[in-house]
């Protein structure tokens, strides 16, 4: 089961975490985005297992993916 | 360079942070404290701020940003950043830098705040009388951040 986590306004929309049953061969970050609305690749960055990941990065069934909206600290 | 970067889950006292930092430092020390504002940009009252964070990557981002102040040749930096629910008037962020001379300390603090605004892993929501809204970096924030490129 892959754990997909959301933050900020995305967490309000989708909840903090969603668990997805991925195929054994996994899928790409782009494939995951397509499962949710409003995960625009231009503004929402993705991390796979705590590392920034590109659209073609592979997500395996036991991975953790974080979708990060624009930041606002300070 | 000594680096102290801390994610604070509870209210902290910036005056104590500064006093502790001064006790460890030499030469010139500059600091900045950011407090939660009581109103929105439009002047509407705010009940509270909420700063969402990532359980691991937020602390990592604070560590990386604080360490990057080494470019100014400072001797020590301290960064304390709140997360969670923050009442108006409470401190959100404290930044301090110690250096042999004042210019490096001023520049390091200025730089660290610009980096924190755009690169630290936080998501800020204002809860006010007219509802809640998520805050995102403005063009001015990005322009401030860009001053330190190159």
Backbone of each chain as ProteinMPNN parsed JSONL, in Angstrom:
{"seq_chain_A": "XXXXXXXXXXXXXXXXXXXXXXXXXXXXXXXXXXXXXXXXXXXXXXXXXXXXXXXXXXXXXXXXXXXXXXXXXX", "coords_chain_A": {"N_chain_A": [[0.841, -1.197, 0.0], [0.692, 2.127, -0.95], [1.402, 5.223, 0.603], [-0.085, 8.298, 0.411], [0.466, 11.581, 1.008], [-0.825, 14.763, 2.03], [-0.637, 18.348, 2.273], [-1.213, 21.563, 3.883], [-3.53, 23.515, 2.043], [-4.188, 21.394, 0.428], [-4.433, 19.245, 2.17], [-6.751, 19.884, 3.482], [-8.532, 19.429, 1.504], [-8.178, 16.76, 0.576], [-7.675, 15.28, 2.839], [-5.24, 14.254, 5.342], [-3.815, 11.957, 4.691], [-3.841, 9.435, 2.22], [-4.371, 6.107, 1.376], [-3.193, 4.028, -1.132], [-3.706, 1.272, -3.267], [-1.316, 0.049, -5.145], [-0.251, -1.251, -8.354], [1.994, -4.106, -8.606], [4.225, -3.451, -10.121], [4.41, -0.792, -9.743], [3.969, 2.806, -10.251], [4.101, 6.006, -11.939], [4.942, 9.291, -10.67], [3.469, 11.135, -12.112], [1.321, 9.551, -12.888], [0.085, 9.201, -10.415], [-0.701, 11.831, -9.816], [-2.755, 12.125, -11.601], [-4.774, 10.793, -10.407], [-5.949, 12.483, -8.655], [-7.694, 15.575, -8.294], [-6.588, 18.888, -9.127], [-3.815, 18.812, -8.661], [-1.639, 20.328, -9.772], [1.232, 20.146, -11.659], [2.888, 22.282, -12.027], [2.867, 23.852, -9.771], [2.549, 22.261, -7.513], [4.691, 20.398, -5.744], [6.299, 17.165, -5.684], [7.306, 14.606, -3.423], [9.092, 11.611, -3.059], [9.452, 9.172, -0.754], [10.664, 11.045, 0.999], [12.345, 12.523, -0.658], [12.762, 14.987, -3.181], [10.959, 14.582, -6.196], [10.731, 13.886, -9.703], [8.359, 14.019, -12.462], [8.391, 11.566, -13.741], [9.342, 9.826, -11.924], [9.533, 6.698, -10.233], [7.009, 5.156, -8.351], [6.695, 2.856, -5.867], [4.785, 0.076, -4.504], [5.099, 0.171, -1.643], [5.907, 2.71, -1.041], [6.161, 6.144, 0.148], [4.503, 9.057, -0.658], [4.612, 12.551, -0.88], [2.669, 15.372, -1.471], [3.291, 18.685, -2.083], [2.071, 21.833, -1.63], [2.521, 25.352, -2.652], [4.895, 27.044, -0.568], [4.757, 28.705, 2.661], [6.286, 30.127, 4.915], [7.838, 31.759, 7.774]], "CA_chain_A": [[0.0, 0.0, 0.0], [1.44, 3.391, -0.978], [0.759, 6.269, 1.407], [-0.025, 9.582, -0.283], [0.184, 12.584, 2.041], [-1.12, 16.113, 1.543], [-0.341, 19.404, 3.255], [-1.833, 22.857, 3.632], [-4.88, 23.489, 1.468], [-4.45, 20.062, -0.132], [-4.873, 18.366, 3.261], [-8.17, 20.187, 3.742], [-9.34, 18.903, 0.403], [-8.084, 15.301, 0.408], [-7.278, 14.618, 4.085], [-3.779, 14.22, 5.492], [-3.177, 10.807, 4.041], [-4.67, 8.494, 1.483], [-3.635, 4.872, 1.084], [-3.566, 3.513, -2.448], [-3.207, -0.054, -3.622], [-0.688, 0.197, -6.455], [0.184, -2.517, -8.967], [3.325, -4.535, -8.157], [5.275, -2.762, -10.882], [4.392, 0.62, -9.353], [3.472, 3.767, -11.233], [4.902, 7.228, -11.889], [4.347, 10.432, -9.967], [2.447, 11.696, -13.006], [0.13, 8.685, -12.786], [-0.594, 9.5, -9.149], [-1.375, 13.135, -9.931], [-3.979, 11.973, -12.383], [-5.812, 10.213, -9.539], [-6.525, 13.538, -7.811], [-7.879, 16.858, -8.964], [-5.91, 20.077, -8.606], [-2.407, 18.59, -8.299], [-0.923, 20.922, -10.901], [2.674, 19.906, -11.551], [3.612, 23.554, -12.064], [2.915, 24.489, -8.449], [2.524, 21.269, -6.434], [5.857, 19.514, -5.867], [6.126, 15.812, -5.153], [8.437, 13.917, -2.793], [8.944, 10.166, -2.886], [10.311, 8.746, 0.365], [11.347, 12.223, 1.555], [13.237, 13.176, -1.623], [12.036, 15.603, -4.287], [10.873, 13.624, -7.296], [10.183, 14.374, -10.965], [7.083, 13.428, -12.891], [8.542, 10.179, -14.19], [9.88, 9.013, -10.823], [8.747, 5.498, -9.98], [6.44, 4.978, -7.01], [6.433, 1.43, -5.64], [3.623, -0.124, -3.607], [5.334, 0.485, -0.232], [6.503, 4.041, -0.929], [5.381, 7.262, 0.677], [4.558, 10.216, -1.559], [4.068, 13.788, -0.308], [2.401, 16.453, -2.422], [3.568, 19.91, -1.334], [1.648, 23.08, -2.296], [3.481, 26.447, -2.43], [5.26, 27.185, 0.843], [4.558, 30.034, 3.255], [6.803, 30.186, 6.28], [8.305, 33.069, 8.221]], "C_chain_A": [[0.878, 1.251, 0.0], [0.661, 4.434, -0.178], [0.986, 7.613, 0.719], [-0.441, 10.649, 0.719], [0.039, 13.975, 1.41], [-0.929, 17.124, 2.669], [-1.077, 20.685, 2.874], [-3.224, 22.707, 3.05], [-5.211, 22.134, 0.849], [-4.945, 19.091, 0.943], [-6.333, 18.626, 3.606], [-9.062, 19.518, 2.701], [-9.38, 17.37, 0.38], [-7.897, 14.542, 1.71], [-5.762, 14.539, 4.152], [-3.155, 13.09, 4.698], [-4.214, 9.913, 3.381], [-3.804, 7.27, 1.202], [-4.148, 4.305, -0.23], [-2.94, 2.139, -2.669], [-2.646, 0.034, -5.032], [-0.355, -1.171, -7.042], [1.62, -2.841, -8.545], [4.443, -3.78, -8.865], [5.331, -1.264, -10.567], [3.781, 1.492, -10.424], [4.361, 5.0, -11.135], [4.195, 8.278, -11.032], [3.234, 11.042, -10.812], [1.165, 10.868, -12.959], [-0.656, 8.999, -11.514], [-1.343, 10.822, -9.217], [-2.725, 12.99, -10.612], [-5.123, 11.389, -11.55], [-6.54, 11.274, -8.721], [-6.702, 14.806, -8.648], [-6.949, 17.9, -8.341], [-4.499, 19.808, -8.092], [-1.531, 19.06, -9.454], [0.585, 20.778, -10.705], [3.475, 21.208, -11.54], [3.771, 24.168, -10.676], [2.968, 23.498, -7.289], [3.695, 20.308, -6.634], [5.569, 18.163, -5.229], [7.432, 15.321, -4.528], [8.103, 12.434, -2.74], [9.953, 9.735, -1.829], [11.243, 9.87, 0.82], [12.358, 12.873, 0.617], [12.391, 13.77, -2.747], [12.082, 14.68, -5.511], [10.244, 14.282, -8.524], [8.947, 13.595, -11.36], [7.203, 11.961, -13.275], [9.149, 9.282, -13.117], [8.937, 7.853, -10.532], [8.26, 5.476, -8.529], [6.077, 3.511, -6.858], [5.341, 1.264, -4.574], [3.861, 0.251, -2.143], [5.885, 1.895, -0.017], [5.55, 5.029, -0.269], [5.584, 8.451, -0.27], [3.918, 11.413, -0.855], [3.831, 14.782, -1.434], [2.402, 17.775, -1.652], [3.093, 21.136, -2.107], [2.675, 24.186, -2.037], [3.655, 26.742, -0.942], [4.979, 28.59, 1.351], [4.98, 30.021, 4.716], [7.099, 31.616, 6.681], [7.229, 33.957, 8.804]], "O_chain_A": [[1.727, 1.405, 0.878], [-0.564, 4.52, -0.265], [2.126, 8.009, 0.477], [-1.563, 10.629, 1.224], [0.683, 14.306, 0.414], [-1.044, 16.797, 3.85], [-1.501, 20.875, 1.734], [-4.009, 21.875, 3.504], [-6.382, 21.763, 0.755], [-5.771, 18.221, 0.668], [-7.065, 17.708, 3.976], [-10.185, 19.102, 2.986], [-10.433, 16.758, 0.197], [-7.947, 13.312, 1.722], [-5.077, 14.731, 3.148], [-2.089, 13.251, 4.102], [-5.3, 9.675, 3.909], [-2.636, 7.398, 0.834], [-5.349, 4.122, -0.428], [-1.792, 1.893, -2.299], [-3.4, 0.087, -6.003], [-0.196, -2.142, -6.303], [2.374, -1.943, -8.17], [5.486, -3.504, -8.272], [6.202, -0.554, -11.069], [3.162, 1.009, -11.371], [5.284, 5.029, -10.321], [3.011, 8.158, -10.719], [2.185, 11.42, -10.291], [0.062, 11.413, -12.988], [-1.886, 9.056, -11.523], [-2.473, 10.932, -8.742], [-3.702, 13.644, -10.246], [-6.289, 11.477, -11.933], [-7.606, 11.016, -8.162], [-5.948, 15.06, -9.587], [-6.577, 17.797, -7.172], [-4.03, 20.497, -7.185], [-0.778, 18.279, -10.035], [1.139, 21.235, -9.705], [4.62, 21.226, -11.09], [4.713, 24.924, -10.437], [3.389, 23.861, -6.19], [3.699, 19.507, -7.569], [4.711, 18.038, -4.354], [8.519, 15.587, -5.041], [6.979, 12.047, -2.419], [11.159, 9.915, -1.995], [12.444, 9.669, 1.001], [13.156, 13.699, 1.06], [11.434, 13.151, -3.212], [13.113, 14.081, -5.815], [9.349, 15.118, -8.407], [8.542, 12.645, -10.689], [6.243, 11.199, -13.154], [9.436, 8.112, -13.371], [7.715, 7.997, -10.577], [9.024, 5.748, -7.603], [5.262, 2.979, -7.612], [5.024, 2.202, -3.843], [2.909, 0.618, -1.455], [6.29, 2.229, 1.096], [4.347, 4.802, -0.145], [6.713, 8.79, -0.626], [2.823, 11.306, -0.302], [4.714, 15.003, -2.263], [1.633, 17.967, -0.71], [3.664, 21.452, -3.151], [3.615, 23.973, -1.27], [2.702, 26.696, -0.165], [4.964, 29.549, 0.58], [4.155, 29.919, 5.624], [6.674, 32.564, 6.021], [7.512, 35.083, 9.212]]}, "seq_chain_B": "XXXXXXXXXXXXXXXXXXXXXXXXXXXXXXXXXXXXXXXXXXXXXXXXXXXXXXXXXXXXXXXXXXXXXXXXXXXXXXXXXXXXXXXXXXXXXXXXXXXXXXXXXXXXXXXXXXXXXXXXXXXXXXXXXXXXXXXXXXXXXXXXXXXXXX", "coords_chain_B": {"N_chain_B": [[31.018, 27.117, 11.775], [28.408, 27.549, 14.101], [25.295, 25.986, 14.204], [21.942, 26.235, 14.98], [18.907, 25.052, 14.663], [15.491, 24.976, 15.07], [12.335, 23.427, 15.326], [9.443, 24.587, 16.706], [6.89, 23.346, 18.599], [5.307, 24.397, 20.498], [4.434, 27.556, 22.13], [7.145, 29.927, 22.214], [9.71, 31.907, 23.819], [10.962, 34.687, 22.466], [12.717, 36.565, 23.594], [14.134, 35.111, 25.426], [15.438, 33.356, 23.738], [17.106, 35.137, 22.398], [18.641, 36.128, 24.523], [20.002, 33.811, 25.326], [21.435, 33.305, 23.024], [23.058, 35.557, 22.786], [24.635, 35.154, 25.012], [26.265, 33.141, 24.154], [27.645, 34.218, 22.058], [30.008, 36.319, 20.187], [31.371, 39.558, 19.416], [29.435, 40.862, 16.937], [25.931, 40.813, 17.008], [22.928, 40.143, 15.396], [19.359, 40.143, 15.216], [16.051, 38.878, 14.439], [12.594, 38.979, 15.048], [9.541, 37.541, 14.363], [6.121, 38.206, 14.716], [2.807, 36.907, 15.151], [0.326, 38.464, 13.302], [-2.516, 40.57, 14.215], [-4.466, 41.116, 12.375], [-5.745, 40.649, 9.004], [-4.282, 41.342, 5.723], [-6.187, 42.947, 4.673], [-7.231, 44.128, 6.851], [-9.018, 42.789, 8.47], [-10.0, 41.154, 11.515], [-7.957, 38.538, 12.917], [-8.347, 35.354, 14.254], [-6.585, 33.297, 14.78], [-3.451, 31.867, 13.659], [-2.603, 29.09, 11.607], [-0.034, 26.866, 11.205], [0.842, 24.521, 9.087], [2.881, 21.57, 8.845], [5.559, 19.336, 7.805], [6.357, 16.154, 9.062], [9.022, 15.318, 9.021], [10.466, 16.571, 6.899], [10.186, 19.319, 7.269], [11.792, 20.065, 9.494], [14.23, 19.328, 8.375], [14.387, 21.179, 6.288], [14.649, 23.545, 7.75], [17.14, 23.089, 8.947], [18.793, 23.012, 6.655], [18.451, 25.577, 5.545], [19.339, 27.227, 7.634], [22.02, 26.397, 7.813], [22.97, 27.305, 5.392], [23.602, 29.934, 5.722], [26.237, 30.189, 6.084], [27.636, 31.288, 4.016], [27.97, 33.965, 4.555], [29.99, 34.169, 6.303], [29.495, 34.1, 9.013], [29.619, 33.41, 12.581], [27.831, 31.966, 14.095], [24.44, 30.794, 13.955], [20.989, 31.028, 14.808], [17.848, 29.579, 14.493], [14.469, 29.586, 15.14], [11.351, 28.249, 14.661], [7.876, 28.362, 14.724], [5.2, 25.913, 14.679], [1.893, 24.651, 14.048], [-1.011, 25.772, 15.927], [-1.283, 29.249, 16.327], [-1.545, 32.074, 18.287], [-2.638, 35.514, 17.837], [-0.039, 37.866, 18.229], [1.737, 36.085, 19.343], [5.054, 34.714, 18.989], [6.204, 33.799, 15.801], [8.54, 33.283, 14.421], [12.032, 33.269, 15.051], [15.161, 34.594, 14.423], [18.663, 34.664, 14.539], [22.001, 35.903, 14.194], [25.495, 35.645, 14.649], [28.518, 37.384, 14.355], [31.86, 38.493, 13.482], [31.764, 41.138, 12.748], [29.282, 43.736, 12.235], [27.96, 43.915, 9.67], [27.954, 41.412, 8.357], [26.377, 39.942, 10.143], [23.889, 41.311, 10.049], [23.276, 40.915, 7.312], [23.113, 38.123, 7.163], [20.888, 37.528, 8.763], [18.851, 38.898, 7.395], [18.941, 37.528, 4.946], [18.332, 34.887, 5.845], [15.669, 35.187, 6.719], [14.398, 35.822, 4.292], [14.811, 33.416, 2.932], [13.408, 31.636, 4.619], [10.78, 32.504, 4.281], [10.092, 31.607, 1.745], [11.2, 29.073, 1.283], [11.173, 27.35, 3.482], [9.52, 24.483, 4.817], [6.502, 25.037, 5.302], [3.011, 25.647, 5.682], [0.751, 28.166, 5.685], [-2.142, 29.243, 7.322], [-4.668, 31.628, 7.697], [-7.075, 32.19, 10.138], [-9.949, 33.863, 10.376], [-12.505, 36.364, 11.149], [-13.85, 36.564, 8.816], [-13.64, 34.096, 7.674], [-11.445, 31.371, 6.604], [-8.178, 31.356, 5.135], [-5.617, 30.166, 2.989], [-2.235, 31.108, 2.897], [0.0, 32.113, 0.394], [3.28, 32.387, -1.097], [4.099, 35.707, -2.126], [4.678, 37.797, -5.045], [6.425, 39.72, -4.174], [7.676, 38.4, -2.047], [9.037, 36.433, -3.477], [10.705, 38.017, -5.009], [12.249, 39.155, -2.992], [13.576, 36.865, -2.147], [15.027, 36.3, -4.435], [16.988, 38.206, -4.434], [19.227, 37.145, -3.328], [20.326, 35.355, -5.028], [22.808, 33.863, -7.136]], "CA_chain_B": [[29.827, 27.873, 12.146], [27.433, 26.824, 14.922], [23.939, 26.073, 13.645], [20.889, 25.751, 15.874], [17.62, 25.242, 13.969], [14.522, 24.234, 15.888], [10.902, 23.524, 15.065], [8.794, 24.72, 18.015], [5.48, 22.939, 18.558], [4.617, 25.177, 21.525], [4.936, 28.942, 22.163], [8.496, 30.119, 22.736], [9.982, 33.29, 24.222], [12.094, 35.165, 21.663], [13.699, 37.272, 24.418], [15.026, 34.093, 26.01], [16.299, 32.874, 22.656], [18.142, 36.146, 22.154], [19.549, 36.171, 25.675], [20.857, 32.637, 25.258], [22.329, 33.433, 21.866], [24.061, 36.577, 23.133], [25.559, 34.575, 25.994], [27.199, 32.258, 23.455], [28.242, 34.881, 20.906], [31.044, 37.338, 20.337], [31.377, 40.558, 18.353], [28.189, 41.506, 16.527], [24.777, 39.919, 16.951], [21.686, 40.716, 14.863], [18.256, 39.19, 15.335], [14.735, 39.264, 13.946], [11.48, 38.223, 15.612], [8.271, 37.734, 13.674], [4.946, 37.921, 15.556], [1.542, 36.714, 14.434], [-0.435, 39.714, 13.221], [-3.909, 40.438, 14.673], [-5.407, 41.372, 11.28], [-5.329, 40.29, 7.65], [-3.823, 42.492, 4.925], [-7.346, 43.808, 4.433], [-7.623, 44.748, 8.113], [-10.007, 42.001, 9.206], [-9.387, 40.475, 12.668], [-7.554, 37.133, 12.802], [-8.442, 34.614, 15.519], [-5.369, 32.511, 14.956], [-2.758, 31.317, 12.495], [-2.259, 27.677, 11.68], [1.106, 26.541, 10.355], [0.976, 23.093, 8.822], [4.277, 21.208, 8.595], [5.854, 17.936, 7.487], [6.952, 15.611, 10.285], [10.488, 15.185, 8.888], [11.086, 17.476, 5.926], [10.211, 20.703, 7.743], [13.021, 20.243, 10.274], [15.359, 19.259, 7.438], [14.469, 22.456, 5.565], [15.201, 24.546, 8.679], [18.578, 22.805, 9.068], [19.493, 23.382, 5.412], [18.42, 27.029, 5.393], [20.227, 27.811, 8.651], [23.416, 26.103, 7.465], [23.373, 28.041, 4.187], [24.078, 31.272, 6.102], [27.701, 30.14, 6.163], [28.169, 32.134, 2.93], [28.248, 35.307, 5.06], [31.121, 34.12, 7.219], [29.068, 34.304, 10.4], [30.138, 32.391, 13.503], [26.732, 31.146, 14.627], [23.07, 31.221, 13.641], [19.905, 30.321, 15.496], [16.532, 29.716, 13.87], [13.366, 28.906, 15.828], [10.14, 28.484, 13.858], [6.692, 27.704, 15.266], [4.221, 25.239, 13.847], [0.633, 24.436, 14.768], [-1.908, 26.915, 16.116], [-0.547, 30.393, 16.871], [-2.444, 33.187, 18.597], [-2.09, 36.837, 17.506], [0.93, 38.371, 19.192], [2.765, 35.082, 19.651], [6.174, 34.673, 18.051], [6.214, 32.748, 14.78], [9.902, 32.964, 14.003], [13.16, 34.011, 15.624], [16.417, 34.339, 13.698], [19.786, 35.462, 15.022], [23.316, 35.568, 13.637], [26.64, 36.253, 15.339], [29.668, 37.512, 13.453], [32.899, 39.379, 14.004], [31.372, 42.521, 12.459], [27.833, 43.818, 12.139], [27.371, 43.764, 8.337], [27.707, 39.98, 8.102], [25.257, 39.5, 10.984], [22.663, 41.866, 9.451], [22.996, 40.254, 6.024], [22.727, 36.725, 7.39], [19.512, 37.507, 9.272], [18.002, 39.315, 6.272], [18.935, 36.381, 4.026], [17.615, 33.751, 6.441], [14.227, 35.448, 6.698], [13.907, 35.671, 2.91], [14.771, 31.981, 2.621], [12.341, 30.994, 5.399], [9.474, 32.868, 3.718], [9.776, 30.922, 0.49], [11.802, 27.737, 1.141], [10.925, 26.468, 4.631], [8.324, 23.681, 4.543], [5.337, 25.388, 6.116], [1.832, 26.119, 4.968], [0.164, 29.083, 6.66], [-3.569, 29.566, 7.132], [-5.238, 32.628, 8.598], [-8.472, 31.951, 10.505], [-10.473, 35.15, 10.823], [-13.964, 36.51, 11.233], [-14.421, 36.425, 7.474], [-13.308, 32.777, 7.153], [-10.043, 30.94, 6.601], [-7.538, 31.343, 3.818], [-4.219, 29.748, 2.945], [-1.343, 32.146, 2.406], [1.065, 31.605, -0.469], [4.287, 33.44, -1.324], [3.757, 36.755, -3.074], [5.779, 38.183, -5.943], [7.4, 40.456, -3.354], [8.472, 37.394, -1.333], [9.948, 35.792, -4.441], [11.711, 39.023, -5.374], [13.173, 39.23, -1.854], [14.396, 35.649, -2.182], [15.902, 36.356, -5.61], [18.108, 39.119, -4.19], [20.413, 36.421, -2.831], [20.771, 34.395, -6.036], [24.042, 34.17, -7.848]], "C_chain_B": [[28.907, 26.999, 13.008], [26.026, 27.055, 14.351], [22.953, 25.459, 14.629], [19.557, 26.067, 15.194], [16.587, 24.365, 14.66], [13.088, 24.49, 15.447], [10.194, 23.516, 16.414], [7.314, 24.377, 17.882], [4.638, 23.726, 19.559], [5.147, 26.614, 21.499], [6.348, 29.008, 22.751], [8.696, 31.606, 23.014], [11.194, 33.81, 23.439], [13.144, 35.897, 22.499], [14.655, 36.295, 25.102], [15.966, 33.512, 24.959], [17.443, 33.854, 22.422], [19.145, 36.185, 23.302], [20.517, 34.985, 25.647], [21.87, 32.739, 24.141], [23.423, 34.455, 22.148], [25.103, 35.987, 24.086], [26.614, 33.702, 25.329], [28.049, 33.001, 22.433], [29.356, 35.836, 21.251], [30.868, 38.355, 19.219], [30.027, 41.163, 18.101], [27.074, 40.473, 16.443], [23.571, 40.69, 16.432], [20.598, 39.677, 15.006], [16.982, 39.77, 14.746], [13.708, 38.375, 14.631], [10.217, 38.56, 14.83], [7.123, 37.32, 14.58], [3.713, 37.728, 14.675], [0.739, 38.009, 14.474], [-1.879, 39.508, 13.676], [-4.926, 40.649, 13.549], [-4.842, 40.868, 9.958], [-4.801, 41.535, 6.94], [-4.959, 43.477, 4.681], [-7.87, 44.437, 5.72], [-8.661, 43.999, 8.907], [-9.328, 41.254, 10.356], [-9.077, 38.999, 12.38], [-7.653, 36.489, 14.178], [-7.146, 33.886, 15.824], [-4.742, 32.24, 13.602], [-2.611, 29.819, 12.704], [-1.136, 27.426, 10.694], [1.229, 25.027, 10.248], [2.445, 22.792, 8.527], [4.384, 19.728, 8.273], [6.676, 17.362, 8.644], [8.467, 15.437, 10.197], [11.091, 16.284, 8.01], [11.111, 18.923, 6.391], [11.477, 20.964, 8.56], [14.247, 20.21, 9.356], [15.513, 20.587, 6.69], [15.029, 23.555, 6.468], [16.707, 24.347, 8.833], [19.33, 23.318, 7.842], [19.563, 24.897, 5.261], [19.386, 27.67, 6.388], [21.691, 27.6, 8.274], [23.893, 26.934, 6.275], [23.82, 29.466, 4.501], [25.595, 31.323, 6.239], [28.341, 31.043, 5.112], [28.525, 33.53, 3.416], [29.415, 35.337, 6.043], [30.748, 34.368, 8.669], [29.562, 33.144, 11.278], [29.045, 31.461, 14.01], [25.401, 31.697, 14.127], [22.109, 30.409, 14.507], [18.605, 30.628, 14.771], [15.53, 28.929, 14.715], [12.096, 29.252, 15.064], [8.994, 27.686, 14.446], [5.979, 26.882, 14.214], [2.951, 25.068, 14.687], [-0.184, 25.709, 14.88], [-1.185, 28.033, 16.861], [-1.513, 31.554, 17.076], [-1.811, 34.506, 18.169], [-1.171, 37.336, 18.621], [1.993, 37.366, 19.59], [3.848, 35.115, 18.584], [6.009, 33.506, 17.089], [7.643, 32.304, 14.51], [10.894, 33.858, 14.735], [14.403, 33.596, 14.851], [17.492, 35.223, 14.296], [21.072, 34.977, 14.378], [24.375, 36.314, 14.423], [27.832, 36.255, 14.396], [30.696, 38.435, 14.1], [32.5, 40.84, 13.829], [29.899, 42.573, 12.063], [27.275, 43.514, 10.753], [27.043, 42.306, 8.036], [26.507, 39.493, 8.908], [23.93, 40.017, 10.432], [22.285, 41.106, 8.18], [22.515, 38.824, 6.233], [21.28, 36.639, 7.876], [18.524, 37.871, 8.161], [17.827, 38.155, 5.284], [18.113, 35.222, 4.591], [16.112, 33.976, 6.43], [13.656, 35.32, 5.292], [13.829, 34.208, 2.511], [13.607, 31.302, 3.354], [10.968, 31.279, 4.79], [9.1, 32.004, 2.525], [10.233, 29.472, 0.44], [11.583, 26.815, 2.341], [9.591, 25.749, 4.413], [7.23, 23.955, 5.575], [4.211, 25.815, 5.179], [0.98, 26.878, 5.97], [-1.296, 29.388, 6.32], [-3.975, 30.607, 8.165], [-6.699, 32.28, 8.848], [-9.022, 33.242, 11.086], [-11.977, 35.196, 10.834], [-14.628, 36.328, 9.871], [-14.046, 35.086, 6.839], [-11.822, 32.483, 7.218], [-9.477, 31.031, 5.196], [-6.076, 30.95, 3.964], [-3.39, 30.842, 2.3], [-0.268, 31.514, 1.537], [2.041, 32.735, -0.742], [3.826, 34.439, -2.379], [4.935, 37.011, -4.01], [6.849, 38.928, -5.164], [8.281, 39.485, -2.577], [9.49, 36.755, -2.274], [11.054, 36.758, -4.856], [12.735, 39.179, -4.247], [14.133, 38.042, -1.876], [15.429, 35.738, -3.305], [17.096, 37.288, -5.408], [19.391, 38.376, -3.856], [20.907, 35.405, -3.831], [22.091, 34.853, -6.634], [25.213, 34.484, -6.929]], "O_chain_B": [[28.659, 25.84, 12.675], [25.638, 28.186, 14.059], [23.108, 24.315, 15.056], [19.134, 27.222, 15.158], [16.786, 23.16, 14.817], [12.687, 25.633, 15.226], [10.321, 22.561, 17.181], [6.577, 25.033, 17.147], [3.41, 23.727, 19.483], [6.198, 26.87, 20.911], [6.697, 28.251, 23.658], [7.954, 32.451, 22.513], [12.327, 33.417, 23.72], [14.329, 35.863, 22.167], [15.826, 36.604, 25.327], [17.128, 33.214, 25.239], [18.598, 33.455, 22.267], [20.353, 36.264, 23.078], [21.708, 35.143, 25.913], [23.018, 32.317, 24.284], [24.582, 34.243, 21.79], [26.294, 36.281, 23.982], [27.715, 33.534, 25.853], [29.069, 32.478, 21.985], [29.623, 36.131, 22.416], [30.276, 38.045, 18.185], [29.508, 41.898, 18.941], [27.252, 39.395, 15.877], [23.228, 41.752, 16.952], [20.861, 38.477, 14.929], [16.849, 40.982, 14.575], [13.916, 37.171, 14.779], [9.873, 39.73, 14.66], [7.134, 36.228, 15.147], [3.601, 38.313, 13.597], [0.504, 38.576, 15.541], [-2.417, 38.409, 13.545], [-6.115, 40.392, 13.737], [-3.634, 40.684, 9.807], [-4.862, 42.641, 7.477], [-4.736, 44.675, 4.507], [-8.842, 45.192, 5.691], [-9.147, 44.506, 9.918], [-8.207, 40.77, 10.2], [-9.834, 38.312, 11.694], [-7.11, 37.008, 15.154], [-6.674, 33.859, 16.961], [-5.38, 32.358, 12.556], [-2.507, 29.343, 13.834], [-1.254, 27.728, 9.506], [1.657, 24.349, 11.181], [3.17, 23.65, 8.021], [3.432, 18.967, 8.444], [7.588, 18.019, 9.144], [9.131, 15.413, 11.233], [12.123, 16.859, 8.358], [11.97, 19.689, 5.955], [12.159, 21.966, 8.345], [15.189, 20.979, 9.546], [16.63, 21.062, 6.483], [15.797, 24.401, 6.01], [17.465, 25.316, 8.849], [20.366, 23.971, 7.965], [20.605, 25.441, 4.894], [20.16, 28.554, 6.024], [22.507, 28.514, 8.4], [25.081, 27.233, 6.162], [24.364, 30.141, 3.628], [26.165, 32.386, 6.481], [29.464, 31.512, 5.298], [29.306, 34.223, 2.763], [29.783, 36.395, 6.553], [31.583, 34.795, 9.466], [29.876, 32.059, 10.788], [29.307, 30.299, 14.318], [25.251, 32.898, 13.906], [22.384, 29.268, 14.879], [18.3, 31.782, 14.472], [15.728, 27.742, 14.973], [11.802, 30.428, 14.847], [9.112, 26.477, 14.647], [6.127, 27.117, 13.015], [2.954, 25.317, 15.893], [-0.074, 26.611, 14.049], [-0.554, 27.799, 17.892], [-2.212, 31.964, 16.149], [-0.586, 34.62, 18.136], [-1.496, 37.236, 19.803], [3.039, 37.744, 20.118], [3.605, 35.49, 17.437], [5.715, 32.381, 17.494], [7.926, 31.112, 14.387], [10.633, 35.032, 14.999], [14.664, 32.41, 14.651], [17.259, 36.407, 14.537], [21.217, 33.797, 14.056], [24.184, 37.466, 14.814], [28.119, 35.262, 13.728], [30.435, 39.068, 15.123], [32.847, 41.685, 14.653], [29.335, 41.576, 11.612], [26.207, 42.909, 10.655], [25.969, 42.004, 7.515], [25.704, 38.708, 8.404], [22.956, 39.268, 10.351], [21.135, 40.708, 7.995], [21.601, 38.37, 5.544], [20.531, 35.765, 7.44], [17.487, 37.225, 8.008], [16.716, 37.849, 4.85], [17.288, 34.644, 3.883], [15.354, 33.044, 6.159], [12.566, 34.778, 5.108], [12.89, 33.798, 1.829], [12.9, 30.483, 2.767], [10.097, 30.41, 4.779], [7.925, 31.703, 2.316], [9.712, 28.7, -0.365], [11.789, 25.607, 2.224], [8.645, 26.336, 3.887], [7.057, 23.23, 6.555], [4.434, 26.273, 4.058], [0.539, 26.321, 6.975], [-1.632, 29.74, 5.189], [-3.666, 30.482, 9.35], [-7.472, 32.095, 7.908], [-8.61, 33.668, 12.165], [-12.647, 34.199, 10.563], [-15.806, 35.984, 9.78], [-14.118, 34.936, 5.619], [-11.045, 33.235, 7.805], [-10.176, 30.82, 4.205], [-5.394, 31.337, 4.913], [-3.783, 31.428, 1.291], [0.309, 30.491, 1.905], [1.684, 33.908, -0.633], [3.24, 34.064, -3.394], [6.039, 36.509, -3.797], [8.039, 38.794, -5.449], [9.486, 39.702, -2.452], [10.651, 36.562, -1.914], [12.204, 36.355, -5.033], [13.932, 39.316, -4.501], [15.334, 38.191, -1.655], [16.569, 35.303, -3.142], [18.097, 37.183, -6.116], [20.493, 38.884, -4.062], [21.828, 34.649, -3.523], [22.435, 36.035, -6.639], [26.314, 34.76, -7.405]]}, "name": "protein", "num_of_chains": 2, "seq": "XXXXXXXXXXXXXXXXXXXXXXXXXXXXXXXXXXXXXXXXXXXXXXXXXXXXXXXXXXXXXXXXXXXXXXXXXXXXXXXXXXXXXXXXXXXXXXXXXXXXXXXXXXXXXXXXXXXXXXXXXXXXXXXXXXXXXXXXXXXXXXXXXXXXXXXXXXXXXXXXXXXXXXXXXXXXXXXXXXXXXXXXXXXXXXXXXXXXXXXXXXXXXXXXXXXXXXXXXXXXXXXX"}
